[in-house]
Amino acid sequence: MKALANGLIAKKKVLWLCNIVLPDFSQEFGIKRNNFGGWMTGMLHGMEKEEGTEVSLCFPIIDKVRLKEGTCKGHDYYTFLYDVDAVTYTDELIKTFEDILEKSRPDLVHIWGTEYPHTTAMLLACQRKGLLERAVVNIQGLASVCSKHYLCGIPQEYREWKSESGISMEDERRQFEERGKCEVESLKLTRHVIGRTDWDRACAEAINPQVQYHFCNEILKDIFYEYAGCWDYGACQKHSIFVSQASYPIKGFHYLLEALPVVIRKYPDTHVYVAGANAWDTKGKNPYSQYIIELMERFGLTERISFLGNLNEIQMIQQYRNTNVFVSASVIENESNSLSEAKMLGVPSVASFAGGVGSRIDSGTDGLLYPYDEPSLLAYYINRIFENKDGICERFSKNSAAKMLEVNHPMSCVGGTKAIYKEIAG
């Protein structure tokens, strides 16, 4: 960085391309505050506490009347029109990003997420403006890879079943596949990626062997650090299971449903709590909801599963603390943020060894891993947690919270990101 005449160090100017309006800026746009993108909010808060980096933000807006630019909470912001159904970019969007780059004049561009057409558009704008060497893409999920796993465990007769809107699970898989085309183009185009698991590195380098991979963990929402290690075996609801979402096939809820009859034979009072959309409300509208409801009825589970709706941070923490075991049953995942939250609080966790999750659990030390398509082993591991033989719950709880505080410490993540910025922007 260049030294100023007065001896101070010039700030590094970074433009973030986000895939949502961050919650802190919802009021600025008159939109409902969402609970998503906690890793971006956490990193932004961390950057605000440190000197040397000036972050401006670029937000997607779905209605023209809210398109604007300005300053809010000490950050300059810009917007672009976002079509939620788009699977590719337009020349107009590239030009919009060129104009934003002209106005913001960043030293570096940090793009959050590979799985959106606007990622490719921004990279092409950076290429036109001579900034491609100073642009980095943060891997969140990989749609191109997820499309290959989307229907794992779904019987053929359910894959083509059409919802009331005319959409099937096969149609949804194709949408992932289409979105993945821009993602592959982006990964071939970019010079730098930020990731946090062996899986995302392997996938990125398989697509682009020349890409420079930068490792950095993500920051959780602030409140989860405040409650780190708070889970207490004596206070939890025994034989309860918590799942953070079950709205589409990738999350593997159908495999958990297959495992439950085995668990219930041994623990008849077992109950499952599911955050997110209520499957009964979306029956007929969401093809996956239709399928899991039929599974629940087939296995006699309808009275044993409670859908909790969308929960805010405090409600999520209350549910984590109340549960006996957290289950992540995904068929593919880069890293489950819900699993990280559960582990930070010290909740005993069982997770499928899918994608990058294997980089997040030391099986037998701070949780248990099983092959995603083995519901019998999932049931066995849930039963082990319920049994709590030799204090396995307390041991997993202590080890998982300690590990999360070490690898996901906010200042470590902020420092790592700033070091990446320095290396790229030079």
C-alpha positions in Angstrom: 0.0 0.0 0.0 1.1 3.5 -0.7 2.2 5.7 2.2 0.5 9.1 2.4 2.4 12.3 2.9 1.3 12.6 6.5 2.7 9.1 7.3 -0.6 7.3 7.4 -1.3 4.2 5.3 -3.9 4.4 2.5 -6.9 2.2 3.0 -7.4 -0.8 0.7 -10.7 -0.1 -1.2 -12.7 -3.3 -1.7 -15.9 -3.7 -3.6 -18.1 -6.6 -2.4 -20.6 -8.1 -4.9 -23.3 -9.6 -2.6 -26.1 -12.0 -3.6 -28.6 -10.4 -1.1 -29.2 -7.1 0.5 -27.4 -7.6 3.8 -29.7 -7.4 6.9 -28.0 -4.3 8.2 -29.1 -2.4 5.1 -32.7 -3.7 4.8 -34.2 -0.5 6.3 -32.3 1.6 3.8 -34.2 -0.2 1.0 -37.5 -0.5 2.8 -37.4 -4.3 2.6 -38.0 -7.1 5.2 -34.9 -8.0 7.2 -33.8 -11.5 6.3 -31.8 -14.0 8.3 -29.5 -15.1 5.5 -25.9 -14.4 4.6 -24.7 -14.3 8.2 -21.1 -15.1 7.1 -21.1 -11.9 5.0 -22.5 -9.8 7.8 -20.0 -11.3 10.3 -17.1 -10.5 8.0 -18.3 -7.0 7.4 -18.6 -6.4 11.2 -15.2 -7.7 11.6 -13.8 -5.4 8.9 -15.4 -2.5 10.6 -13.5 -3.1 13.7 -10.2 -3.2 11.9 -8.4 -0.3 10.1 -6.9 -0.5 6.7 -9.9 -1.8 4.6 -12.7 0.3 3.2 -15.6 -1.9 2.0 -18.2 -0.7 -0.5 -21.1 -3.0 -1.4 -23.1 -3.9 -4.5 -26.6 -5.3 -3.8 -29.1 -7.1 -6.1 -32.5 -5.4 -6.3 -35.5 -7.1 -7.8 -37.7 -4.0 -8.4 -36.5 -0.9 -10.3 -38.0 1.6 -7.9 -35.4 0.6 -5.3 -32.4 0.9 -7.6 -30.1 3.6 -6.1 -26.7 4.3 -4.7 -25.6 6.1 -1.6 -23.9 5.7 1.8 -25.3 3.8 4.7 -23.7 2.8 8.0 -20.4 4.2 6.8 -20.3 2.2 3.5 -20.9 3.3 0.0 -23.4 1.1 -1.8 -24.5 0.4 -5.4 -27.3 -1.7 -6.8 -28.1 -3.7 -9.9 -31.4 -5.1 -11.2 -31.6 -8.8 -10.4 -33.8 -11.3 -12.2 -34.4 -14.2 -9.8 -35.2 -16.5 -12.7 -32.2 -15.7 -14.8 -29.8 -18.5 -15.6 -27.4 -16.3 -17.6 -26.1 -12.8 -17.7 -26.7 -9.9 -20.2 -24.5 -7.4 -21.8 -26.5 -4.7 -20.1 -25.6 -6.2 -16.7 -21.9 -6.2 -17.6 -22.2 -2.6 -18.6 -23.9 -1.8 -15.2 -21.0 -3.4 -13.4 -18.5 -1.5 -15.5 -20.2 1.8 -14.5 -20.1 0.7 -10.8 -16.4 -0.1 -11.1 -15.8 3.3 -12.6 -17.6 5.0 -9.6 -16.2 2.9 -6.8 -12.6 2.5 -8.2 -11.7 -0.4 -6.0 -8.3 -1.9 -5.4 -9.9 -5.3 -5.3 -13.3 -6.9 -6.1 -14.6 -9.6 -3.7 -17.5 -11.6 -5.2 -19.6 -13.7 -2.8 -20.8 -16.9 -4.5 -20.1 -18.7 -7.7 -23.6 -19.8 -8.4 -25.2 -16.7 -9.8 -25.1 -15.2 -13.4 -24.1 -11.8 -11.9 -20.8 -13.4 -10.8 -19.8 -14.0 -14.4 -21.0 -10.6 -15.4 -18.9 -8.9 -12.8 -15.8 -10.9 -13.7 -16.3 -9.9 -17.4 -16.7 -6.3 -16.3 -13.5 -6.6 -14.3 -11.8 -8.1 -17.3 -12.8 -5.1 -19.5 -11.6 -2.7 -16.8 -8.2 -4.5 -16.2 -9.2 -5.7 -12.8 -9.5 -9.4 -13.4 -6.2 -10.1 -11.6 -7.6 -8.3 -8.6 -10.9 -10.1 -8.4 -11.6 -13.0 -6.1 -14.7 -15.3 -5.9 -15.8 -16.7 -2.6 -17.1 -20.2 -3.0 -20.4 -20.7 -1.0 -22.0 -23.6 -2.8 -21.4 -25.1 -6.2 -24.5 -25.4 -8.3 -22.8 -27.2 -11.1 -21.8 -30.0 -8.7 -25.0 -30.0 -6.7 -27.1 -30.6 -9.9 -25.4 -34.0 -10.2 -26.5 -35.0 -6.7 -29.8 -33.2 -6.5 -32.1 -36.2 -6.8 -30.0 -38.7 -4.8 -32.4 -41.1 -3.0 -35.5 -39.8 -4.8 -37.5 -42.6 -6.5 -38.0 -42.2 -10.3 -41.8 -41.9 -10.0 -41.5 -38.9 -7.8 -38.8 -37.1 -9.9 -41.2 -36.0 -12.6 -44.3 -35.4 -10.4 -45.5 -31.8 -11.2 -46.6 -29.4 -8.4 -49.5 -27.0 -8.8 -47.1 -24.5 -10.4 -46.1 -27.2 -13.0 -42.6 -27.7 -11.5 -41.1 -31.1 -10.8 -37.9 -32.0 -8.8 -36.4 -32.9 -12.2 -37.1 -29.3 -13.4 -35.4 -28.0 -10.2 -32.4 -30.2 -11.0 -32.2 -28.8 -14.5 -32.3 -25.2 -13.1 -29.3 -26.0 -10.9 -27.6 -27.5 -14.0 -28.4 -24.3 -16.0 -27.1 -22.1 -13.3 -24.0 -24.3 -13.1 -23.0 -23.3 -16.7 -22.4 -19.7 -15.6 -20.6 -21.0 -12.5 -18.2 -23.1 -14.6 -17.6 -20.1 -16.9 -16.8 -17.9 -13.8 -14.4 -20.4 -12.3 -12.6 -20.8 -15.6 -12.4 -17.0 -15.9 -11.3 -16.0 -12.3 -7.7 -16.0 -11.2 -8.5 -16.3 -7.5 -11.0 -18.2 -5.3 -11.6 -18.2 -1.5 -12.8 -21.5 0.0 -12.7 -23.4 3.2 -12.9 -27.2 2.6 -11.0 -29.8 0.7 -14.2 -30.4 -1.4 -14.5 -26.8 -2.7 -10.8 -26.7 -3.5 -10.9 -30.0 -5.4 -14.0 -28.9 -7.4 -12.5 -25.4 -8.2 -9.1 -26.9 -9.4 -10.9 -29.6 -11.4 -12.6 -26.9 -13.4 -9.6 -24.5 -13.5 -6.2 -26.0 -12.7 -4.6 -22.6 -12.9 -6.8 -20.9 -10.3 -5.1 -19.7 -7.1 -6.9 -21.1 -4.1 -7.0 -19.1 -0.9 -8.1 -20.8 2.3 -10.2 -18.9 4.9 -12.9 -19.9 7.3 -16.1 -18.0 7.7 -17.5 -15.9 10.6 -20.8 -16.9 12.1 -23.4 -14.5 13.3 -22.1 -12.5 16.3 -24.6 -14.0 18.7 -23.4 -17.5 18.3 -20.0 -16.5 19.8 -21.8 -15.0 22.8 -23.5 -18.4 23.4 -20.5 -20.6 22.5 -20.6 -23.8 24.5 -23.9 -23.1 26.2 -25.6 -26.4 25.4 -26.3 -28.4 28.6 -27.2 -32.1 28.5 -29.2 -31.8 31.7 -31.4 -29.0 30.2 -32.1 -30.4 26.7 -35.3 -32.3 25.6 -34.1 -35.9 25.6 -34.6 -37.9 22.4 -35.2 -34.8 20.3 -33.7 -34.1 16.9 -33.2 -30.7 15.3 -32.9 -30.2 11.5 -32.3 -26.7 10.1 -34.3 -27.1 6.9 -36.1 -29.7 4.7 -37.4 -27.7 1.8 -35.5 -29.3 -1.1 -33.9 -32.7 -1.8 -30.3 -31.7 -1.3 -30.9 -31.4 2.4 -31.5 -35.2 2.6 -34.5 -35.1 4.9 -36.0 -38.1 3.2 -33.0 -40.2 4.4 -33.7 -39.0 8.0 -37.3 -40.1 7.6 -36.1 -43.6 6.6 -33.9 -43.7 9.7 -36.5 -42.7 12.2 -38.5 -46.0 12.5 -35.3 -47.6 13.6 -34.7 -44.9 16.2 -38.3 -44.9 17.4 -38.2 -48.7 18.1 -35.6 -48.0 20.8 -36.7 -44.5 21.8 -40.5 -44.3 21.3 -40.7 -40.7 22.5 -38.4 -39.4 19.7 -39.4 -36.1 18.2 -38.0 -34.1 15.3 -38.1 -30.3 15.0 -37.6 -28.8 11.6 -36.8 -25.1 11.0 -37.8 -23.4 7.8 -40.8 -23.8 5.5 -43.7 -26.0 6.8 -44.1 -28.9 4.4 -47.8 -29.1 5.1 -48.2 -25.5 4.0 -46.4 -26.2 0.7 -47.9 -29.6 0.0 -48.9 -29.6 -3.7 -46.9 -26.4 -4.3 -43.4 -27.9 -3.6 -42.8 -31.3 -5.1 -40.3 -32.3 -2.4 -42.8 -31.3 0.3 -45.3 -33.6 -1.4 -42.8 -36.5 -1.3 -41.7 -36.1 2.3 -45.3 -35.8 3.5 -46.1 -39.1 1.8 -43.0 -40.6 3.5 -44.1 -39.3 6.9 -47.6 -40.9 6.4 -46.1 -44.2 5.1 -43.8 -44.5 8.2 -46.4 -43.2 10.7 -44.3 -40.1 11.6 -46.8 -37.3 11.1 -47.2 -36.8 14.9 -43.5 -37.0 15.6 -42.4 -34.1 13.4 -42.9 -30.4 14.1 -42.2 -27.8 11.5 -41.2 -24.5 13.2 -41.2 -22.1 10.3 -38.5 -19.5 9.8 -36.6 -18.7 13.0 -34.6 -15.7 13.9 -31.2 -16.0 15.6 -32.5 -16.1 19.1 -35.2 -18.7 18.2 -32.5 -20.8 16.5 -30.3 -20.7 19.6 -33.2 -21.7 21.8 -34.0 -24.6 19.6 -30.3 -25.7 19.4 -30.1 -25.6 23.2 -33.3 -27.6 23.6 -32.3 -30.4 21.3 -30.6 -33.7 22.1 -28.9 -34.0 18.7 -28.5 -31.9 15.6 -28.6 -33.8 12.3 -27.3 -32.6 8.9 -28.4 -35.2 6.4 -27.4 -33.4 3.2 -26.6 -35.4 0.1 -24.1 -32.7 -1.0 -22.9 -29.6 0.9 -19.8 -27.4 0.9 -20.1 -26.6 4.6 -23.3 -26.5 6.6 -23.6 -23.2 8.4 -26.2 -24.7 10.6 -23.9 -27.5 11.5 -21.2 -24.9 12.4 -23.8 -23.0 14.6 -24.8 -26.2 16.4 -21.2 -27.1 17.0 -20.3 -23.6 18.2 -23.1 -23.9 20.9 -21.9 -27.4 21.7 -24.8 -29.4 20.4 -23.9 -33.1 19.8 -24.1 -33.5 16.0 -24.4 -36.2 13.4 -23.7 -35.3 9.9 -23.5 -37.0 6.5 -20.1 -37.2 4.9 -21.1 -35.2 1.9 -19.0 -32.6 0.0 -16.9 -30.5 2.4 -18.6 -31.6 5.7 -15.8 -34.1 6.3 -13.5 -31.1 6.8 -15.7 -29.9 9.6 -16.1 -32.9 11.9 -13.4 -35.2 13.4 -15.7 -38.2 13.6 -15.7 -39.7 17.1 -14.1 -36.7 18.6 -16.5 -33.7 18.1 -19.4 -35.4 16.3 -20.2 -38.4 14.1 -20.0 -38.7 10.3 -21.9 -41.3 8.2 -22.3 -41.9 4.4 -25.2 -39.8 3.3 -27.1 -42.8 1.7 -26.9 -45.0 4.8 -30.0 -44.3 6.9 -29.3 -47.4 9.1 -26.0 -46.0 10.2 -27.6 -42.6 10.7 -30.2 -44.3 13.0 -27.4 -46.1 14.8 -25.5 -42.9 15.5 -28.6 -41.0 16.7 -29.2 -43.9 19.1 -25.6 -43.6 20.3 -26.2 -39.9 21.1 -29.5 -40.7 22.8 -27.9 -43.4 24.9 -25.1 -41.1 26.0 -22.9 -44.0 27.0 -19.6 -42.9 28.7 -20.7 -39.3 28.5 -20.5 -39.0 24.7 -22.8 -36.0 24.6 -20.8 -34.0 27.0 -17.5 -35.0 25.3 -18.7 -34.0 21.9 -20.2 -30.8 23.2 -17.0 -29.7 24.8 -14.8 -30.6 21.9 -17.0 -29.1 19.2 -17.3 -25.8 20.9 -13.6 -25.5 21.6 -12.8 -26.4 18.0 -15.2 -23.9 16.5 -13.9 -21.1 18.7 -10.5 -21.9 17.4 -11.1 -22.3 13.7 -13.9 -19.8 13.3 -12.6 -17.0 15.6 -13.8 -13.7 14.0 -10.4 -12.0 14.2 -8.7 -15.0 12.7 -11.1 -15.0 9.8 -10.9 -11.2 9.3 -7.1 -11.4 9.5 -7.0 -14.2 7.0 -9.3 -12.3 4.6 -7.2 -9.2 4.8 -4.1 -11.2 4.1 -5.7 -12.6 1.0 -6.7 -9.0 -0.1 -3.1 -7.9 0.4 -1.7 -10.8 -1.5 -4.1 -10.3 -4.5 -4.1 -6.5 -4.6 -0.4 -6.3 -3.8 
